[in-house]
């Protein structure tokens, strides 16, 4: 197999190599435009929108996807296995995590109304979506993709058939997103597992990465002949390249998973601190008051099991209630009569 004229991978090459990836670039632009339009519509509708850190996270996720698919990482993933492994971690861990934290599904609910919103909500809570977003299903899918694409003949076939490489991208993104959605996200889906369950699942998910990483790191012969057939006059030998890829998967894969675990722990601490401040009794009063107000105004909101300080949709409804109460108070005359006010 010829190298196609690719020279040594230097920092200059890494920073200056750029090529278009038409289908993926169009999808990324569509996702960016949809997200920005959603934020604009949410602002016009007066809904809570999304916190700045969630917006930033989503934008960084799209940027990471562009880097993974349009730079030397994509080009040299066909030449060096360790570069493929860098791309692998970007596509199955970094990009999905950033997109999940960006809460696009919450934004979708915020910018829809009436029957459209009910349809969206029913789809997100439907049996097929609930099955796919179950933490156990996500864990099995995530583990299966990691093992199946590295300890079988898939990698060899991917090198021989370029279209399979694009399929691999889809597998990584979908598996990573479905796995991390109920663990790192705060989206309007059926599953919001307790923090302890999230931690256990994340710890378990380190096993397939560790196993595959160690197998590749300790291999004493090239497992993917297609990489060995690339006649390079530079860089590591095929076996060294394979071992480096295994080391990257083991060290950085587990490192990223530990970062997710730390994030869940910090989220739990914040959540526990909020509950300690408000108290369960006060939380119940707030929920009851909001439910009565929504019933009186005819506004709809899902409050079952929602924490008013943690669930963004419930918090938005609560803030709108406070705004109505404030406007009603401001509309009273000093003598107790009502004056007409506009919103």
C-alpha positions as CSV (number, residue, x, y, z in Angstrom):
1,X,0.0,0.0,0.0
2,X,1.4,3.3,-1.0
3,X,1.5,6.4,1.3
4,X,-0.1,8.7,-1.2
5,X,2.8,11.2,-0.8
6,X,2.3,11.9,2.9
7,X,5.5,13.1,4.4
8,X,6.6,13.0,8.1
9,X,4.0,14.2,10.6
10,X,5.6,17.3,12.1
11,X,4.0,20.0,14.2
12,X,4.0,22.3,11.2
13,X,2.1,19.6,9.2
14,X,-0.3,19.0,12.0
15,X,-1.1,22.7,12.3
16,X,-1.3,23.6,8.6
17,X,-2.9,20.6,7.0
18,X,-6.5,21.2,6.2
19,X,-8.9,19.6,3.8
20,X,-12.7,19.7,3.3
21,X,-15.0,16.9,4.3
22,X,-18.1,17.9,2.4
23,X,-20.9,15.8,4.0
24,X,-19.6,16.1,7.5
25,X,-19.0,19.9,7.1
26,X,-22.5,20.4,5.9
27,X,-23.9,18.4,8.8
28,X,-21.8,20.5,11.3
29,X,-22.9,23.7,9.7
30,X,-26.6,22.6,9.9
31,X,-26.1,21.7,13.6
32,X,-24.5,25.1,14.3
33,X,-27.2,27.0,12.5
34,X,-30.0,25.1,14.2
35,X,-28.5,25.6,17.6
36,X,-28.0,29.4,17.0
37,X,-31.5,29.7,15.7
38,X,-32.8,27.9,18.7
39,X,-31.0,30.2,21.1
40,X,-32.3,33.2,19.2
41,X,-35.9,31.9,19.2
42,X,-35.6,31.1,22.9
43,X,-34.5,34.7,23.6
44,X,-37.4,36.1,21.6
45,X,-39.9,33.8,23.3
46,X,-38.6,35.0,26.7
47,X,-37.8,31.4,27.9
48,X,-34.8,30.7,30.1
49,X,-32.6,29.6,27.3
50,X,-29.4,27.8,28.2
51,X,-26.6,28.9,30.6
52,X,-23.5,30.2,28.9
53,X,-21.4,27.2,29.8
54,X,-23.8,24.9,28.0
55,X,-23.7,27.0,24.9
56,X,-19.9,27.1,25.0
57,X,-19.8,23.4,25.5
58,X,-21.9,22.7,22.4
59,X,-19.8,25.1,20.3
60,X,-16.6,23.4,21.5
61,X,-18.1,20.1,20.6
62,X,-18.6,21.1,17.0
63,X,-15.1,22.7,16.9
64,X,-13.6,19.4,18.1
65,X,-15.6,17.6,15.4
66,X,-14.2,19.9,12.8
67,X,-10.6,19.3,14.1
68,X,-11.1,15.6,14.1
69,X,-12.4,15.4,10.5
70,X,-10.7,18.3,8.6
71,X,-7.1,18.4,9.8
72,X,-4.1,16.2,9.7
73,X,-5.8,13.9,12.3
74,X,-8.1,12.7,9.6
75,X,-5.4,12.5,6.9
76,X,-2.8,10.7,8.9
77,X,-5.3,8.3,10.7
78,X,-4.8,6.2,7.6
79,X,-1.1,6.3,7.9
80,X,-0.4,6.1,11.6
81,X,-2.4,3.9,14.0
82,X,-1.7,6.2,17.0
83,X,-3.2,9.1,15.1
84,X,-6.3,7.0,14.5
85,X,-6.5,6.4,18.2
86,X,-6.4,10.2,18.9
87,X,-9.2,10.6,16.4
88,X,-11.0,7.7,18.1
89,X,-11.0,9.4,21.5
90,X,-12.1,12.7,20.0
91,X,-15.1,11.0,18.3
92,X,-16.3,8.7,21.0
93,X,-15.5,10.7,24.1
94,X,-14.6,14.4,23.7
95,X,-17.2,15.4,21.1
96,X,-20.2,13.5,22.5
97,X,-19.5,14.8,26.0
98,X,-19.3,18.4,24.9
99,X,-22.5,18.0,22.8
100,X,-24.4,16.3,25.7
101,X,-23.5,19.1,28.1
102,X,-24.7,21.6,25.5
103,X,-28.2,20.3,26.0
104,X,-29.6,20.6,22.5
105,X,-32.7,18.5,23.4
106,X,-33.6,20.9,26.2
107,X,-33.3,23.8,23.8
108,X,-35.5,22.0,21.3
109,X,-38.3,21.7,23.9
110,X,-37.9,25.4,24.8
111,X,-38.4,26.7,21.3
112,X,-41.4,24.5,20.5
113,X,-45.0,25.1,21.7
114,X,-48.4,23.4,21.8
115,X,-48.8,20.2,19.9
116,X,-45.3,20.4,18.4
117,X,-43.8,20.4,21.8
118,X,-46.0,17.6,22.9
119,X,-44.9,15.5,19.9
120,X,-41.2,16.2,20.6
121,X,-41.7,15.3,24.3
122,X,-43.6,12.1,23.4
123,X,-40.7,11.1,21.1
124,X,-38.1,11.7,23.7
125,X,-40.1,9.6,26.2
126,X,-41.1,6.9,23.8
127,X,-40.2,3.3,24.2
128,X,-37.5,3.1,21.5
129,X,-35.7,6.3,22.6
130,X,-36.0,5.2,26.3
131,X,-34.4,1.9,25.4
132,X,-31.5,3.4,23.5
133,X,-30.9,6.0,26.2
134,X,-30.9,3.5,29.1
135,X,-27.6,3.6,30.9
136,X,-27.1,-0.1,30.6
137,X,-27.8,-0.2,26.9
138,X,-25.4,2.8,26.4
139,X,-22.7,1.0,28.3
140,X,-23.1,-2.2,26.3
141,X,-23.1,-0.3,23.0
142,X,-20.1,1.8,24.0
143,X,-18.1,-1.3,25.1
144,X,-19.1,-3.2,22.0
145,X,-18.0,-0.5,19.6
146,X,-14.6,-0.1,21.4
147,X,-13.9,-3.9,21.4
148,X,-15.5,-4.6,18.0
149,X,-13.5,-2.0,16.1
150,X,-10.1,-2.8,17.6
151,X,-10.0,-6.5,18.5
152,X,-11.6,-7.9,15.3
153,X,-10.9,-7.6,11.6
154,X,-12.9,-4.3,11.5
155,X,-9.8,-2.1,11.6
156,X,-8.2,-4.1,8.7
157,X,-11.4,-3.8,6.6
158,X,-11.6,-0.1,7.4
159,X,-8.2,0.5,6.0
160,X,-9.1,-1.3,2.8
161,X,-12.5,0.3,2.3
162,X,-12.6,4.1,2.8
163,X,-16.5,4.1,3.2
164,X,-16.1,2.0,6.3
165,X,-14.0,4.7,7.8
166,X,-17.0,7.1,7.6
167,X,-19.2,4.4,9.1
168,X,-16.7,4.2,12.0
169,X,-17.1,7.9,12.7
170,X,-20.9,7.5,12.9
171,X,-20.5,4.5,15.2
172,X,-18.2,6.4,17.6
173,X,-20.3,9.5,17.7
174,X,-23.6,7.6,18.2
175,X,-22.2,5.2,20.8
176,X,-20.5,8.0,22.7
177,X,-23.5,10.2,22.7
178,X,-26.0,7.5,23.8
179,X,-23.6,6.4,26.5
180,X,-22.9,9.8,28.0
181,X,-26.4,11.3,27.6
182,X,-28.0,9.9,30.8
183,X,-24.7,10.2,32.7
184,X,-23.5,13.7,31.9
185,X,-26.6,15.3,30.5
186,X,-29.6,17.0,32.0
187,X,-31.9,16.4,29.1
188,X,-35.7,15.7,29.0
189,X,-35.4,12.0,28.6
190,X,-36.8,9.2,30.8
191,X,-33.6,8.2,32.5
192,X,-31.9,10.4,35.1
193,X,-30.0,7.9,37.2
194,X,-28.8,8.7,40.7
195,X,-25.3,10.1,40.9
196,X,-23.9,6.9,42.5
197,X,-25.3,4.9,39.6
198,X,-23.6,7.3,37.1
199,X,-20.3,6.9,38.9
200,X,-20.5,3.1,38.9
201,X,-21.3,3.0,35.2
202,X,-18.5,5.3,34.3
203,X,-16.0,3.2,36.4
204,X,-17.2,0.1,34.6
205,X,-16.8,1.8,31.2
206,X,-13.1,2.1,31.9
207,X,-12.7,-1.7,31.6
208,X,-13.1,-2.1,27.8
209,X,-10.7,0.8,27.2
210,X,-8.2,-0.6,29.6
211,X,-8.4,-4.1,28.2
212,X,-8.1,-3.0,24.5
213,X,-5.3,-0.5,25.4
214,X,-3.3,-3.2,27.2
215,X,-3.8,-5.7,24.4
216,X,-2.5,-3.3,21.8
217,X,0.3,-2.0,24.0
218,X,1.7,-5.5,24.7
219,X,1.2,-6.9,21.2
220,X,4.4,-8.4,19.8
221,X,3.3,-8.4,16.2
222,X,1.3,-6.1,13.9
223,X,-2.4,-6.8,14.3
224,X,-3.5,-4.8,11.3
225,X,-1.4,-5.7,8.2
226,X,-2.8,-2.8,6.2
227,X,-0.9,-0.4,8.4
228,X,2.3,-2.5,8.0
229,X,1.9,-2.4,4.2
230,X,2.2,1.4,4.2
231,X,5.9,1.9,3.3
232,X,7.0,4.7,5.5
233,X,10.6,5.9,5.6
234,X,9.9,7.9,8.7
235,X,8.2,7.6,12.0
236,X,7.8,4.5,14.3
237,X,7.8,1.0,13.0
238,X,4.4,-0.7,12.5
239,X,4.7,-2.5,15.8
240,X,5.8,0.6,17.7
241,X,3.0,2.5,16.1
242,X,0.5,-0.1,17.3
243,X,1.9,-0.1,20.8
244,X,1.7,3.7,21.0
245,X,-1.9,3.6,19.9
246,X,-2.6,1.1,22.8
247,X,-0.8,3.4,25.3
248,X,-2.9,6.4,24.1
249,X,-6.1,4.5,24.5
250,X,-5.2,3.2,27.9
251,X,-3.8,6.4,29.4
252,X,-5.9,9.1,27.7
253,X,-9.1,7.0,27.5
254,X,-9.0,6.3,31.2
255,X,-7.9,9.8,31.9
256,X,-10.9,11.3,30.1
257,X,-13.2,8.8,31.9
258,X,-11.8,10.0,35.2
259,X,-12.5,13.6,34.1
260,X,-16.1,12.6,33.6
261,X,-16.2,11.0,37.0
262,X,-14.8,14.1,38.6
263,X,-17.5,16.1,36.8
264,X,-20.2,13.9,38.1
265,X,-18.8,14.1,41.7
266,X,-18.8,17.9,41.5
267,X,-22.3,17.9,40.1
268,X,-23.4,15.8,43.0
269,X,-21.7,18.1,45.5
270,X,-23.4,21.1,44.0
271,X,-26.8,19.3,43.9
272,X,-26.4,18.1,47.6
273,X,-25.4,21.7,48.6
274,X,-28.5,23.1,46.9
275,X,-30.8,20.6,48.6
276,X,-29.1,21.3,52.0
277,X,-29.8,25.0,51.5
278,X,-33.4,24.7,50.4
279,X,-34.5,21.7,52.3
280,X,-36.9,19.1,51.2
281,X,-39.9,20.9,52.9
282,X,-39.1,24.1,51.1
283,X,-38.6,22.2,47.8
284,X,-42.1,20.7,48.3
285,X,-43.7,24.1,48.9
286,X,-42.0,25.6,45.8
287,X,-43.2,22.7,43.7
288,X,-46.7,22.8,45.0
289,X,-46.9,26.6,44.5
290,X,-45.6,26.3,40.9
291,X,-48.1,23.5,40.1
292,X,-51.0,25.6,41.4
293,X,-49.8,28.6,39.4
294,X,-49.4,26.6,36.2
295,X,-52.9,25.1,36.6
296,X,-54.3,28.6,37.1
297,X,-52.6,30.1,34.1
298,X,-53.0,27.1,31.8
299,X,-49.3,26.8,31.2
300,X,-47.9,23.2,30.8
301,X,-44.7,22.0,32.3
302,X,-43.3,18.6,33.3
303,X,-42.7,18.6,37.0
304,X,-42.8,15.0,37.9
305,X,-39.5,14.2,39.6
306,X,-38.0,17.5,38.6
307,X,-35.7,19.4,40.9
308,X,-36.5,23.1,40.5
309,X,-32.9,24.0,41.0
310,X,-31.5,21.3,38.7
311,X,-34.0,20.8,35.9
312,X,-33.8,23.7,33.4
313,X,-37.3,23.4,32.1
314,X,-38.8,23.4,35.6
315,X,-36.6,26.2,36.7
316,X,-37.6,28.2,33.6
317,X,-41.3,27.7,34.5
318,X,-40.6,28.7,38.1
319,X,-38.9,31.9,37.0
320,X,-41.8,32.8,34.7
321,X,-44.1,32.3,37.7
322,X,-42.0,34.7,39.7
323,X,-42.1,37.2,36.9
324,X,-45.9,37.0,36.7
325,X,-46.2,37.4,40.5
326,X,-43.9,40.4,40.3
327,X,-45.8,42.0,37.5
328,X,-49.1,41.4,39.4
329,X,-47.6,43.1,42.5
330,X,-46.4,46.0,40.4
331,X,-49.8,46.5,38.9
332,X,-51.6,47.2,42.2
333,X,-52.4,50.8,43.1
334,X,-51.4,52.2,46.6
335,X,-55.1,51.9,47.6
336,X,-55.2,48.2,46.8
337,X,-57.0,48.6,43.5
338,X,-55.8,47.0,40.2
339,X,-54.2,48.9,37.4
340,X,-53.8,47.6,33.9
341,X,-50.2,46.6,33.0
342,X,-48.7,45.3,29.8
343,X,-46.2,42.5,29.5
